[in-house]
Amino acid sequence: MTDAVDRVVAAAAEHDLVLDVVEYPDGTRTAADAAAAVGCEIGQIVKSLIFAVDDEIVLALTSGANRVDTDALVELAGGEASRRVDADAVRTVTGFAIGGVPPFGHLQPVRAFFDPSLLAYDSVWAAAGTPRHVFPIDPSRLLEITGAAVGDFSDR
């Protein structure tokens, strides 16, 4: 394992959750890559996307089948404007590189928003700190651990 994966596993343990981390040497950088590697529907992949809403960094936990509607995310977050942040900002806030950002275990607290379509599945898969490592989790448990606000911010 890597230091990044170890941090995610430790963060899960703080919530009495033992992760079954799986490594895919060819990578799971995109939702399509992850779904193909894992053998699940693309909708079961959790994309952990970082945005800036006004001056606040937020996390959008989105189904792999959906895209983020930034206007809807701004409204949900109570802001006025949003933008994607660069790779350096993502690493500074989360401690992880784009493509491997997990839903929890970040260096700094990040307010999170949760795509309700993830709740339609018994199990979803999320990045475990690198583009090669993922883990399955019950979406209700993921929602509980992240403390995310549920809201429809997808642009299907």
C-alpha positions as CSV (number, residue, x, y, z in Angstrom):
1,M,0.0,0.0,0.0
2,T,1.0,3.7,-0.2
3,D,1.0,6.4,2.4
4,A,-2.1,7.9,0.6
5,V,-4.0,4.6,0.9
6,D,-2.9,4.2,4.5
7,R,-4.4,7.6,5.3
8,V,-7.7,6.6,3.8
9,V,-7.7,3.3,5.7
10,A,-6.9,5.1,8.9
11,A,-9.7,7.7,8.3
12,A,-12.2,4.9,7.8
13,A,-11.0,3.1,10.9
14,E,-11.9,6.3,12.9
15,H,-15.5,5.5,11.9
16,D,-15.2,1.8,12.8
17,L,-15.0,0.9,9.1
18,V,-12.6,-1.6,7.7
19,L,-11.9,-1.0,4.0
20,D,-11.4,-3.7,1.5
21,V,-9.0,-1.8,-0.8
22,V,-8.4,-3.3,-4.2
23,E,-5.5,-2.3,-6.5
24,Y,-5.8,-2.1,-10.2
25,P,-2.3,-1.7,-11.7
26,D,-3.7,-0.3,-15.0
27,G,-5.5,2.5,-13.0
28,T,-9.0,3.7,-12.3
29,R,-8.4,7.3,-13.1
30,T,-11.8,7.8,-14.8
31,A,-15.3,6.6,-13.8
32,A,-15.4,4.4,-16.9
33,D,-11.9,2.9,-16.1
34,A,-13.0,2.2,-12.6
35,A,-16.3,0.6,-13.6
36,A,-14.6,-1.6,-16.2
37,A,-11.9,-2.7,-13.7
38,V,-14.3,-3.4,-10.9
39,G,-17.0,-4.9,-13.0
40,C,-19.9,-2.7,-11.9
41,E,-22.2,-0.1,-13.5
42,I,-20.6,3.3,-14.1
43,G,-23.3,4.8,-11.8
44,Q,-21.8,2.8,-8.9
45,I,-18.5,4.8,-9.1
46,V,-18.2,7.7,-6.7
47,K,-16.4,10.7,-8.3
48,S,-14.9,12.9,-5.6
49,L,-14.7,16.3,-7.3
50,I,-13.3,19.4,-5.8
51,F,-14.8,22.8,-6.6
52,A,-14.6,26.3,-5.3
53,V,-17.9,27.9,-4.4
54,D,-17.1,31.5,-3.9
55,D,-14.0,31.3,-1.7
56,E,-14.9,27.9,-0.1
57,I,-13.5,24.6,-1.3
58,V,-16.3,22.0,-1.5
59,L,-16.4,18.3,-2.4
60,A,-19.1,17.0,-4.8
61,L,-19.6,13.2,-4.4
62,T,-21.1,12.4,-7.7
63,S,-22.2,9.2,-9.4
64,G,-19.9,8.2,-12.3
65,A,-23.0,8.3,-14.6
66,N,-23.6,12.0,-13.8
67,R,-21.8,15.3,-14.4
68,V,-21.9,18.2,-11.9
69,D,-24.3,21.0,-12.7
70,T,-22.2,23.8,-11.2
71,D,-25.1,26.2,-11.0
72,A,-27.1,23.6,-9.0
73,L,-24.0,23.0,-6.8
74,V,-23.7,26.8,-6.1
75,E,-27.3,27.0,-5.1
76,L,-27.1,24.0,-2.9
77,A,-23.9,25.4,-1.2
78,G,-25.6,28.9,-0.8
79,G,-23.0,30.6,-2.9
80,E,-22.9,32.9,-5.9
81,A,-20.4,31.3,-8.3
82,S,-18.3,28.2,-8.7
83,R,-15.1,27.1,-10.5
84,R,-13.0,24.0,-10.8
85,V,-9.8,24.2,-8.9
86,D,-6.4,23.3,-10.2
87,A,-4.4,20.1,-9.2
88,D,-2.2,22.0,-6.8
89,A,-5.2,23.3,-4.8
90,V,-6.8,19.8,-4.8
91,R,-3.6,18.4,-3.4
92,T,-3.2,21.2,-0.8
93,V,-6.8,20.8,0.6
94,T,-7.2,17.0,0.3
95,G,-3.6,15.7,0.3
96,F,-4.4,13.6,-2.8
97,A,-3.9,13.8,-6.5
98,I,-6.7,14.3,-9.0
99,G,-7.9,10.8,-10.0
100,G,-7.3,9.4,-6.6
101,V,-9.2,11.8,-4.3
102,P,-11.2,9.7,-1.8
103,P,-14.5,10.8,-0.3
104,F,-12.8,11.2,3.2
105,G,-9.4,11.4,4.9
106,H,-8.6,14.9,3.6
107,L,-5.9,17.1,5.1
108,Q,-8.4,19.9,5.7
109,P,-12.1,19.7,6.5
110,V,-14.2,20.1,3.3
111,R,-17.9,20.6,3.2
112,A,-19.4,17.8,1.0
113,F,-22.4,17.3,-1.1
114,F,-23.8,13.9,-2.1
115,D,-25.5,12.9,-5.3
116,P,-28.7,11.1,-4.3
117,S,-28.5,8.7,-7.2
118,L,-25.7,6.9,-5.4
119,L,-28.3,5.8,-2.8
120,A,-30.0,3.6,-5.4
121,Y,-27.2,1.0,-5.1
122,D,-26.4,-1.5,-2.5
123,S,-22.7,-0.8,-2.9
124,V,-20.6,1.9,-4.6
125,W,-16.9,2.2,-5.3
126,A,-14.6,5.1,-4.4
127,A,-11.0,6.1,-4.8
128,A,-8.8,5.0,-2.0
129,G,-6.1,7.7,-2.3
130,T,-4.5,6.9,-5.6
131,P,-5.7,6.4,-9.2
132,R,-5.0,2.6,-8.8
133,H,-6.8,1.9,-5.5
134,V,-10.5,1.7,-4.9
135,F,-12.8,0.4,-2.2
136,P,-16.5,-0.7,-2.0
137,I,-18.8,0.8,0.5
138,D,-22.5,1.0,1.3
139,P,-23.6,4.4,0.0
140,S,-25.6,5.1,3.2
141,R,-22.5,4.5,5.3
142,L,-20.5,6.7,2.9
143,L,-23.1,9.4,3.4
144,E,-22.9,9.0,7.2
145,I,-19.0,9.1,7.3
146,T,-18.7,12.2,5.0
147,G,-21.5,14.1,6.7
148,A,-22.4,15.3,3.2
149,A,-25.6,17.2,2.4
150,V,-27.8,15.3,-0.1
151,G,-28.9,17.3,-3.0
152,D,-29.5,17.0,-6.7
153,F,-26.6,18.9,-8.4
154,S,-26.2,16.6,-11.4
155,D,-26.4,17.5,-15.0
156,R,-27.5,14.2,-16.5
